[in-house]
Amino acid sequence: MTVQPSWNTLQIVSDLAVRWSSLDRLPVELLEWPAENARREVLARAGVPRVLLIAAESSPPATLGIDEDWVRLPASESDVVARATRLLLRDSIRSDTPYVDAHRVLHRAGATVTLSSCEAAITSLLLRRAGDVVSRTELEHEVWNGSAPSHDAIDAAIYRLRRRLAGMSLCIRSARGRGFVMFIDAP
């Protein structure tokens, strides 16, 4: 597929640990350059990450924002996705937003913690739903693929995870009888 100009606003997704595989899931604004320069400036002031789609006959802008990248048209969808993914990963490394990468490593503000596959799955789910109660049933479905571990197995996994997260300013609280909640404190 070749990317052509005239893109609309795309839906923003929150989990940076996800690999974006198609343009409809990109949490980045795609803008035609130079046609959408005014929109580019508005999005820059709002801190929205942007990938500029440079028309074949145009030159890229003289300066780029730290949350911005570009690709020359025509471009394959995979090229645009790669630019956006690199931009988002670069942005997440600069911030204190915690995320789990594809290698099961939790990152936050320059600090890292290696997690087991179970711990990475639990952490990813709790981070996506930070501040909300995640039920034991949701954990069973997401982490153990619906096979019901014992009540004690879930508690033991959460206990080990709490120890791993010490010093990352991430707190997992029990919501008695309902599940667990991840709170993200200032680092």
N, CA, C and O of each residue as an XYZ file, in Angstrom:
748
protein
N       0.842     -1.177      0.000
C       0.000      0.000      0.000
C       0.883      1.235      0.000
O       1.880      1.282      0.721
N       0.535      2.232     -0.795
C       1.272      3.478     -0.843
C       0.454      4.559     -0.162
O      -0.746      4.684     -0.406
N       1.101      5.339      0.689
C       0.430      6.411      1.402
C       0.308      7.606      0.481
O       1.291      8.047     -0.114
N      -0.866      8.112      0.368
C      -1.126      9.310     -0.423
C      -1.535     10.433      0.515
O      -1.929     10.155      1.648
N      -1.457     11.699      0.089
C      -1.876     12.812      0.935
C      -3.356     12.742      1.300
O      -4.071     11.848      0.846
N      -3.811     13.681      2.117
C      -5.191     13.863      2.561
C      -5.588     12.888      3.661
O      -6.554     12.142      3.505
N      -4.860     12.883      4.762
C      -5.190     12.049      5.910
C      -6.030     12.845      6.890
O      -5.827     14.047      7.061
N      -6.974     12.172      7.533
C      -7.771     12.782      8.591
C      -7.124     12.484      9.929
O      -6.162     11.719     10.001
N      -7.648     13.087     10.993
C      -7.156     12.825     12.339
C      -7.321     11.351     12.666
O      -8.375     10.768     12.416
N      -6.282     10.752     13.226
C      -6.312      9.330     13.558
C      -6.558      9.149     15.050
O      -6.237     10.026     15.853
N      -7.129      8.008     15.414
C      -7.436      7.698     16.809
C      -6.150      7.522     17.606
O      -5.207      6.879     17.146
N      -6.119      8.101     18.805
C      -4.944      7.996     19.664
C      -5.092      6.784     20.573
O      -6.131      6.607     21.208
N      -4.078      5.966     20.637
C      -4.046      4.846     21.568
C      -3.019      5.137     22.642
O      -2.084      5.905     22.416
N      -3.188      4.514     23.844
C      -2.352      4.916     24.969
C      -1.193      4.006     25.294
O      -0.252      4.450     25.952
N      -1.206      2.796     24.882
C      -0.175      1.883     25.326
C       1.032      1.892     24.394
O       0.952      1.413     23.263
N       2.171      2.446     24.879
C       3.365      2.550     24.040
C       4.079      1.214     23.879
O       4.976      1.082     23.047
N       3.691      0.251     24.654
C       4.316     -1.054     24.500
C       3.804     -1.789     23.266
O       4.442     -2.731     22.794
N       2.658     -1.365     22.742
C       2.069     -2.009     21.564
C       2.874     -1.642     20.327
O       3.269     -0.487     20.166
N       3.120     -2.603     19.459
C       3.735     -2.349     18.152
C       2.613     -1.970     17.203
O       1.664     -2.736     17.035
N       2.703     -0.815     16.585
C       1.665     -0.378     15.668
C       1.926     -1.022     14.325
O       3.001     -0.865     13.746
N       0.936     -1.748     13.832
C       1.131     -2.500     12.603
C       0.396     -1.905     11.422
O       0.594     -2.354     10.294
N      -0.442     -0.912     11.642
C      -1.153     -0.309     10.523
C      -1.440      1.147     10.822
O      -1.411      1.579     11.975
N      -1.717      1.893      9.774
C      -1.919      3.335      9.919
C      -3.154      3.686     10.735
O      -3.178      4.729     11.388
N      -4.179      2.843     10.715
C      -5.401      3.187     11.438
C      -5.233      3.101     12.951
O      -6.124      3.529     13.684
N      -4.111      2.558     13.441
C      -3.874      2.464     14.879
C      -2.776      3.406     15.358
O      -2.436      3.387     16.541
N      -2.227      4.207     14.501
C      -1.115      5.080     14.886
C      -1.562      6.174     15.854
O      -2.545      6.863     15.580
N      -0.873      6.348     16.969
C      -1.192      7.435     17.897
C      -0.415      8.704     17.538
O       0.099      9.396     18.418
N      -0.338      8.998     16.256
C       0.428     10.125     15.734
C      -0.426     10.798     14.666
O      -1.188     10.136     13.961
N      -0.295     12.105     14.553
C      -0.992     12.822     13.487
C      -0.134     12.808     12.229
O       1.064     13.087     12.280
N      -0.746     12.485     11.119
C      -0.075     12.521      9.821
C      -0.516     13.792      9.114
O      -1.712     14.039      8.954
N       0.453     14.599      8.691
C       0.155     15.900      8.081
C       0.840     16.037      6.733
O       1.991     15.631      6.570
N       0.137     16.605      5.774
C       0.739     16.910      4.480
C       1.621     18.155      4.633
O       1.206     19.153      5.223
N       2.831     18.083      4.099
C       3.732     19.232      4.112
C       3.975     19.641      2.673
O       4.279     18.792      1.835
N       3.849     20.913      2.372
C       3.645     22.071      3.240
C       2.191     22.486      3.412
O       1.921     23.474      4.095
N       1.246     21.766      2.816
C      -0.160     22.183      2.798
C      -0.759     22.380      4.191
O      -1.579     23.280      4.373
N      -0.379     21.573      5.169
C      -0.985     21.661      6.496
C      -0.056     22.284      7.531
O      -0.045     21.856      8.685
N       0.718     23.281      7.139
C       1.654     23.914      8.065
C       0.940     24.583      9.238
O       1.423     24.515     10.368
N      -0.192     25.223      8.991
C      -0.925     25.883     10.083
C      -1.380     24.850     11.121
O      -1.263     25.081     12.325
N      -1.897     23.718     10.650
C      -2.315     22.641     11.558
C      -1.106     22.074     12.304
O      -1.207     21.732     13.482
N       0.022     21.977     11.626
C       1.267     21.506     12.242
C       1.623     22.372     13.444
O       1.984     21.851     14.500
N       1.524     23.690     13.290
C       1.865     24.604     14.379
C       0.911     24.457     15.559
O       1.341     24.506     16.712
N      -0.376     24.278     15.284
C      -1.356     24.084     16.356
C      -1.054     22.794     17.123
O      -1.059     22.788     18.354
N      -0.794     21.705     16.399
C      -0.488     20.434     17.041
C       0.825     20.489     17.809
O       0.952     19.865     18.862
N       1.795     21.224     17.297
C       3.083     21.379     17.997
C       2.877     22.071     19.337
O       3.445     21.654     20.346
N       2.061     23.131     19.352
C       1.787     23.839     20.610
C       1.063     22.934     21.604
O       1.234     23.076     22.815
N       0.250     21.997     21.091
C      -0.493     21.074     21.954
C       0.347     19.865     22.369
O      -0.090     19.070     23.201
N       1.556     19.714     21.797
C       2.426     18.605     22.147
C       2.033     17.283     21.513
O       2.390     16.220     22.019
N       1.298     17.341     20.406
C       0.866     16.125     19.714
C       1.969     15.667     18.759
O       2.429     16.467     17.944
N       2.409     14.405     18.830
C       3.449     13.920     17.918
C       2.940     13.923     16.473
O       1.771     13.646     16.207
N       3.864     14.247     15.537
C       3.477     14.424     14.140
C       4.481     13.785     13.201
O       5.689     13.833     13.431
N       3.959     13.182     12.130
C       4.797     12.741     11.021
C       4.335     13.543      9.807
O       3.165     13.508      9.426
N       5.287     14.268      9.209
C       4.983     15.088      8.044
C       5.135     14.238      6.787
O       6.151     13.571      6.592
N       4.120     14.273      5.948
C       4.152     13.576      4.666
C       4.583     14.602      3.634
O       3.787     15.447      3.222
N       5.846     14.532      3.213
C       6.441     15.538      2.335
C       6.080     15.236      0.886
O       6.362     14.152      0.375
N       5.454     16.207      0.236
C       5.115     16.060     -1.174
C       6.398     15.870     -1.974
O       7.445     16.414     -1.624
N       6.306     15.093     -3.054
C       7.482     14.730     -3.857
C       8.265     15.950     -4.332
O       9.494     15.905     -4.391
N       7.581     17.029     -4.668
C       8.241     18.212     -5.205
C       8.663     19.217     -4.121
O       9.241     20.255     -4.444
N       8.385     18.929     -2.853
C       8.681     19.856     -1.759
C       9.919     19.435     -0.980
O      10.317     18.270     -0.984
N      10.515     20.419     -0.311
C      11.621     20.147      0.612
C      11.059     20.020      2.015
O      10.047     20.644      2.334
N      11.696     19.223      2.856
C      11.228     19.145      4.251
C      11.452     20.481      4.949
O      12.244     21.294      4.473
N      10.771     20.727      6.069
C      10.969     21.983      6.793
C      12.414     22.114      7.273
O      13.103     21.120      7.505
N      12.849     23.347      7.414
C      14.226     23.622      7.835
C      14.489     23.110      9.251
O      15.594     22.662      9.556
N      13.480     23.177     10.107
C      13.629     22.687     11.478
C      12.465     21.764     11.811
O      11.347     21.939     11.327
N      12.758     20.779     12.647
C      11.736     19.840     13.109
C      11.644     19.911     14.619
O      12.646     20.118     15.303
N      10.440     19.739     15.133
C      10.251     19.663     16.573
C      10.760     18.334     17.095
O      10.939     17.388     16.329
N      10.993     18.261     18.397
C      11.498     17.042     19.007
C      10.461     15.920     18.925
O      10.812     14.742     18.986
N       9.187     16.287     18.787
C       8.107     15.303     18.679
C       7.581     15.219     17.247
O       6.377     15.118     17.012
N       8.518     15.265     16.295
C       8.143     15.340     14.887
C       9.150     14.579     14.022
O      10.337     14.522     14.345
N       8.669     13.996     12.924
C       9.524     13.336     11.941
C       8.862     13.522     10.586
O       7.763     14.069     10.500
N       9.532     13.064      9.513
C       8.946     13.219      8.182
C       9.310     12.043      7.297
O      10.269     11.315      7.556
N       8.514     11.873      6.238
C       8.756     10.867      5.226
C       8.290     11.442      3.885
O       7.269     12.125      3.812
N       9.058     11.153      2.824
C       8.726     11.673      1.493
C       7.717     10.760      0.803
O       7.846      9.536      0.837
N       6.712     11.370      0.178
C       5.705     10.630     -0.589
C       6.177     10.396     -2.007
O       6.928     11.225     -2.520
N       5.791      9.332     -2.670
C       4.981      8.253     -2.096
C       5.814      7.411     -1.135
O       7.011      7.212     -1.342
N       5.171      6.929     -0.099
C       5.853      6.107      0.911
C       4.991      4.891      1.207
O       3.762      4.961      1.162
N       5.634      3.794      1.505
C       4.871      2.604      1.873
C       4.303      2.790      3.274
O       4.821      3.566      4.077
N       3.248      2.073      3.541
C       2.638      2.129      4.863
C       3.646      1.727      5.933
O       3.675      2.322      7.010
N       4.472      0.722      5.648
C       5.455      0.264      6.636
C       6.492      1.349      6.943
O       6.962      1.443      8.077
N       6.856      2.172      5.947
C       7.785      3.283      6.199
C       7.163      4.315      7.135
O       7.826      4.807      8.048
N       5.900      4.640      6.911
C       5.219      5.624      7.762
C       5.068      5.069      9.176
O       5.298      5.785     10.150
N       4.683      3.800      9.293
C       4.548      3.169     10.608
C       5.893      3.153     11.328
O       5.949      3.423     12.528
N       6.980      2.842     10.617
C       8.317      2.812     11.231
C       8.708      4.188     11.746
O       9.246      4.298     12.848
N       8.451      5.240     10.975
C       8.777      6.602     11.432
C       7.975      6.969     12.665
O       8.513      7.522     13.624
N       6.687      6.661     12.639
C       5.833      6.992     13.781
C       6.234      6.207     15.020
O       6.269      6.763     16.117
N       6.534      4.932     14.863
C       6.940      4.102     15.993
C       8.230      4.624     16.612
O       8.338      4.733     17.834
N       9.206      4.946     15.771
C      10.472      5.488     16.278
C      10.242      6.805     17.012
O      10.841      7.054     18.059
N       9.382      7.637     16.464
C       9.054      8.919     17.091
C       8.420      8.697     18.463
O       8.785      9.369     19.427
N       7.489      7.776     18.560
C       6.812      7.517     19.827
C       7.744      6.897     20.857
O       7.682      7.249     22.035
N       8.592      5.993     20.440
C       9.538      5.399     21.384
C      10.526      6.434     21.891
O      10.868      6.445     23.073
N      10.984      7.297     21.005
C      11.890      8.377     21.399
C      11.196      9.296     22.391
O      11.804      9.721     23.374
N       9.927      9.607     22.144
C       9.159     10.475     23.025
C       8.944      9.820     24.390
O       9.025     10.493     25.417
N       8.672      8.512     24.410
C       8.418      7.840     25.681
C       9.683      7.730     26.520
O       9.611      7.771     27.748
N      10.826      7.594     25.889
C      12.089      7.526     26.630
C      12.368      8.854     27.320
O      12.914      8.877     28.423
N      11.998      9.960     26.678
C      12.205     11.283     27.265
C      11.291     11.534     28.447
O      11.644     12.305     29.339
N      10.136     10.910     28.480
C       9.155     11.209     29.507
C       9.240     10.217     30.660
O      10.023      9.268     30.628
N       8.430     10.453     31.662
C       8.395      9.521     32.780
C       7.211      8.568     32.661
O       6.862      7.892     33.629
N       6.594      8.507     31.489
C       5.491      7.584     31.271
C       6.022      6.156     31.245
O       6.835      5.815     30.386
N       5.574      5.321     32.174
C       6.079      3.947     32.201
C       5.504      3.120     31.061
O       4.350      3.301     30.673
N       6.315      2.211     30.527
C       5.852      1.280     29.504
C       6.712      0.028     29.539
O       7.856      0.046     29.992
N       6.126     -1.061     29.045
C       6.826     -2.339     28.945
C       7.116     -2.572     27.472
O       6.205     -2.540     26.645
N       8.396     -2.809     27.137
C       8.752     -3.009     25.729
C       8.568     -4.480     25.330
O       8.169     -5.311     26.146
N       8.862     -4.779     24.079
C       8.671     -6.129     23.540
C       9.584     -7.160     24.183
O       9.351     -8.358     24.027
N      10.614     -6.732     24.897
C      11.557     -7.644     25.545
C      11.269     -7.801     27.039
O      12.116     -8.274     27.796
N      10.063     -7.399     27.455
C       9.612     -7.513     28.848
C      10.429     -6.653     29.810
O      10.670     -7.043     30.952
N      10.850     -5.483     29.339
C      11.583     -4.560     30.193
C      10.681     -3.358     30.469
O      10.181     -2.718     29.543
N      10.481     -3.061     31.751
C       9.703     -1.899     32.157
C      10.629     -0.692     32.148
O      11.708     -0.734     32.739
N      10.215      0.389     31.478
C      10.987      1.628     31.396
C      10.209      2.748     32.072
O       8.990      2.849     31.940
N      10.943      3.587     32.798
C      10.336      4.784     33.369
C      11.432      5.765     33.719
O      12.295      5.486     34.551
N      11.385      6.927     33.068
C      12.297      8.041     33.360
C      13.753      7.589     33.426
O      14.490      7.987     34.328
N      14.162      6.763     32.479
C      15.549      6.320     32.412
C      15.868      5.087     33.228
O      16.934      4.497     33.052
N      14.965      4.673     34.130
C      15.170      3.466     34.933
C      14.518      2.285     34.225
O      13.522      2.455     33.521
N      15.074      1.091     34.407
C      14.520     -0.111     33.795
C      14.471     -1.249     34.801
O      15.263     -1.307     35.742
N      13.520     -2.155     34.580
C      13.388     -3.363     35.383
C      13.005     -4.483     34.419
O      12.053     -4.342     33.651
N      13.738     -5.589     34.454
C      13.407     -6.753     33.636
C      12.333     -7.560     34.353
O      12.434     -7.828     35.550
N      11.300     -7.944     33.598
C      10.159     -8.650     34.165
C      10.027    -10.045     33.553
O      10.479    -10.289     32.434
N       9.406    -10.948     34.296
C       9.055    -12.257     33.729
C       7.901    -12.037     32.755
O       7.310    -10.957     32.736
N       7.576    -13.032     31.955
C       6.477    -12.862     30.997
C       5.155    -12.610     31.720
O       4.350    -11.795     31.268
N       4.926    -13.291     32.821
C       3.716    -13.086     33.618
C       3.691    -11.658     34.190
O       2.677    -10.966     34.100
N       4.812    -11.231     34.774
C       4.892     -9.880     35.346
C       4.714     -8.810     34.275
O       4.063     -7.795     34.519
N       5.287     -9.027     33.090
C       5.149     -8.060     32.000
C       3.699     -7.949     31.551
O       3.210     -6.850     31.292
N       3.011     -9.084     31.459
C       1.604     -9.062     31.045
C       0.739     -8.345     32.080
O      -0.125     -7.543     31.727
N       0.975     -8.639     33.355
C       0.209     -7.978     34.428
C       0.490     -6.477     34.417
O      -0.435     -5.667     34.477
N       1.764     -6.111     34.340
C       2.148     -4.693     34.361
C       1.551     -3.952     33.176
O       1.029     -2.850     33.344
N       1.615     -4.527     31.985
C       1.053     -3.878     30.798
C      -0.432     -3.624     30.963
O      -0.924     -2.539     30.652
N      -1.149     -4.632     31.455
C      -2.590     -4.475     31.663
C      -2.882     -3.411     32.707
O      -3.735     -2.550     32.492
N      -2.187     -3.461     33.832
C      -2.436     -2.473     34.889
C      -2.049     -1.055     34.450
O      -2.719     -0.091     34.817
N      -0.976     -0.925     33.670
C      -0.595      0.400     33.170
C      -1.632      0.952     32.197
O      -1.946      2.142     32.233
N      -2.166      0.091     31.325
C      -3.205      0.548     30.389
C      -4.430      1.046     31.134
O      -5.127      1.946     30.664
N      -4.692      0.465     32.290
C      -5.881      0.805     33.059
C      -5.519      1.521     34.354
O      -6.260      1.434     35.334
N      -4.390      2.227     34.375
C      -3.906      2.908     35.587
C      -5.022      3.729     36.224
O      -5.720      4.491     35.556
N      -5.170      3.549     37.535
C      -6.188      4.268     38.288
C      -7.542      3.576     38.319
O      -8.425      3.974     39.079
N      -7.714      2.537     37.494
C      -8.972      1.786     37.445
C      -8.759      0.390     38.018
O      -7.659     -0.158     37.952
N      -9.818     -0.175     38.577
C      -9.743     -1.528     39.113
C      -9.722     -2.525     37.962
O     -10.561     -2.474     37.063
N      -8.751     -3.432     38.005
C      -8.668     -4.545     37.053
C      -9.044     -5.791     37.843
O      -8.377     -6.151     38.814
N     -10.105     -6.435     37.423
C     -10.612     -7.596     38.174
C      -9.697     -8.810     38.008
O      -8.902     -8.886     37.072
N      -9.827     -9.739     38.921
C      -9.088    -10.997     38.831
C      -9.461    -11.739     37.550
O      -8.614    -12.384     36.933
N     -10.728    -11.646     37.155
C     -11.177    -12.294     35.921
C     -10.458    -11.720     34.712
O     -10.042    -12.467     33.826
N     -10.306    -10.391     34.663
C      -9.571     -9.762     33.564
C      -8.109    -10.205     33.555
O      -7.542    -10.465     32.494
N      -7.500    -10.291     34.740
C      -6.121    -10.772     34.832
C      -6.014    -12.210     34.325
O      -5.107    -12.540     33.562
N      -6.942    -13.059     34.752
C      -6.932    -14.450     34.295
C      -7.034    -14.526     32.774
O      -6.310    -15.284     32.129
N      -7.925    -13.746     32.223
C      -8.141    -13.768     30.773
C      -6.922    -13.256     30.012
O      -6.508    -13.861     29.023
N      -6.345    -12.146     30.468
C      -5.239    -11.498     29.752
C      -3.902    -12.201     29.993
O      -3.121    -12.386     29.060
N      -3.641    -12.584     31.221
C      -2.330    -13.112     31.586
C      -2.254    -14.629     31.444
O      -1.256    -15.165     30.963
N      -3.294    -15.302     31.858
C      -3.284    -16.764     31.834
C      -4.196    -17.320     30.743
O      -4.572    -18.491     30.796
N      -4.550    -16.517     29.776
C      -5.383    -16.934     28.637
C      -6.665    -17.647     29.055
O      -7.075    -18.628     28.435
N      -7.280    -17.148     30.095
C      -8.563    -17.690     30.528
C      -8.489    -18.907     31.416
O      -9.487    -19.271     32.038
N      -7.329    -19.554     31.496
C      -7.211    -20.699     32.400
C      -7.099    -20.152     33.816
O      -6.229    -19.334     34.114
N      -7.967    -20.604     34.657
C      -8.089    -20.016     35.985
C      -6.991    -20.509     36.922
O      -7.025    -21.661     37.354
N      -6.017    -19.654     37.245
C      -5.037    -20.024     38.268
C      -5.709    -19.912     39.638
O      -6.785    -19.329     39.772
N      -5.088    -20.449     40.592
C      -5.669    -20.354     41.935
C      -5.630    -18.903     42.405
O      -4.861    -18.082     41.905
N      -6.470    -18.622     43.366
C      -6.514    -17.295     43.983
C      -5.123    -16.944     44.522
O      -4.663    -15.811     44.384
N      -4.467    -17.920     45.132
C      -3.137    -17.714     45.700
C      -2.088    -17.445     44.627
O      -1.150    -16.683     44.863
N      -2.229    -18.066     43.438
C      -1.260    -17.843     42.358
C      -1.298    -16.393     41.889
O      -0.253    -15.795     41.631
N      -2.484    -15.833     41.779
C      -2.608    -14.422     41.379
C      -2.001    -13.534     42.451
O      -1.246    -12.613     42.138
N      -2.320    -13.800     43.709
C      -1.759    -13.010     44.814
C      -0.237    -13.096     44.844
O       0.438    -12.094     45.080
N       0.311    -14.302     44.604
C       1.767    -14.473     44.610
C       2.409    -13.692     43.460
O       3.461    -13.079     43.642
N       1.787    -13.710     42.283
C       2.324    -12.963     41.138
C       2.311    -11.462     41.421
O       3.268    -10.762     41.092
N       1.243    -10.968     42.024
C       1.156     -9.544     42.373
C       2.185     -9.206     43.449
O       2.803     -8.143     43.391
N       2.381    -10.085     44.423
C       3.372     -9.862     45.477
C       4.775     -9.726     44.875
O       5.515     -8.801     45.210
N       5.133    -10.663     43.975
C       6.460    -10.599     43.340
C       6.605     -9.333     42.498
O       7.662     -8.701     42.476
N       5.533     -8.980     41.813
C       5.571     -7.783     40.973
C       5.740     -6.514     41.811
O       6.491     -5.616     41.429
N       5.063     -6.436     42.923
C       5.222     -5.263     43.804
C       6.684     -5.100     44.225
O       7.201     -3.984     44.265
N       7.337     -6.198     44.534
C       8.758     -6.136     44.918
C       9.618     -5.660     43.758
O      10.555     -4.887     43.959
N       9.313     -6.113     42.546
C      10.067     -5.707     41.354
C       9.909     -4.215     41.069
O      10.846     -3.563     40.608
N       8.727     -3.681     41.343
C       8.426     -2.289     41.018
C       8.914     -1.303     42.074
O       8.789     -0.092     41.891
N       9.466     -1.805     43.172
C       9.970     -0.917     44.227
C      11.005      0.033     43.630
O      11.930     -0.402     42.944
N      10.853      1.296     43.885
C      11.780      2.292     43.382
C      11.380      2.877     42.031
O      12.040      3.795     41.545
N      10.316      2.367     41.416
C       9.868      2.885     40.118
C       8.704      3.862     40.272
O       8.182      4.359     39.274
N       8.294      4.141     41.500
C       7.155      5.015     41.794
C       5.870      4.509     41.152
O       5.040      5.289     40.685
N       5.722      3.183     41.139
C       4.505      2.533     40.685
C       3.981      1.709     41.853
O       4.740      0.988     42.500
N       2.702      1.814     42.117
C       2.124      1.146     43.276
C       0.916      0.331     42.842
O       0.030      0.842     42.157
N       0.880     -0.931     43.240
C      -0.271     -1.789     42.969
C      -1.012     -1.969     44.288
O      -0.461     -2.479     45.264
N      -2.248     -1.548     44.299
C      -3.102     -1.683     45.491
C      -4.180     -2.724     45.241
O      -4.651     -2.893     44.117
N      -4.558     -3.406     46.287
C      -5.663     -4.355     46.193
C      -6.964     -3.596     46.394
O      -7.072     -2.760     47.291
N      -7.941     -3.886     45.566
C      -9.296     -3.379     45.752
C     -10.083     -4.580     46.282
O     -10.581     -5.401     45.511
N     -10.183     -4.664     47.561
C     -10.692     -5.854     48.259
C     -11.954     -6.413     47.589
O     -12.975     -5.740     47.455
N     -11.828     -7.677     47.178
C     -12.953     -8.374     46.581
C     -13.230     -8.000     45.131
O     -14.117     -8.578     44.503
N     -12.470     -7.028     44.585
C     -12.747     -6.593     43.208
C     -11.569     -6.797     42.278
O     -11.774     -7.121     41.108
N     -10.336     -6.621     42.750
C      -9.169     -6.767     41.882
C      -8.019     -5.912     42.346
O      -7.761     -5.788     43.543
N      -7.311     -5.308     41.365
C      -6.110     -4.550     41.666
C      -6.099     -3.243     40.867
O      -6.694     -3.137     39.795
N      -5.395     -2.249     41.436
C      -5.285     -0.924     40.804
C      -3.825     -0.513     40.783
O      -3.113     -0.661     41.776
N      -3.377      0.010     39.630
C      -2.013      0.551     39.513
C      -2.101      2.066     39.667
O      -2.891      2.731     38.997
N      -1.267      2.596     40.567
C      -1.149      4.045     40.724
C       0.239      4.454     40.285
O       1.224      3.797     40.621
N       0.317      5.536     39.537
C       1.595      6.042     39.029
C       1.907      7.327     39.767
O       1.220      8.334     39.599
N       2.952      7.289     40.590
C       3.384      8.453     41.356
C       4.456      9.210     40.589
O       5.038      8.673     39.646
N       4.722     10.444     40.977
C       5.812     11.204     40.367
C       7.127     10.508     40.707
O       7.344     10.098     41.847
N       8.026     10.374     39.684
C       9.302      9.689     39.951
C      10.204     10.489     40.858
O      11.309     10.049     41.174
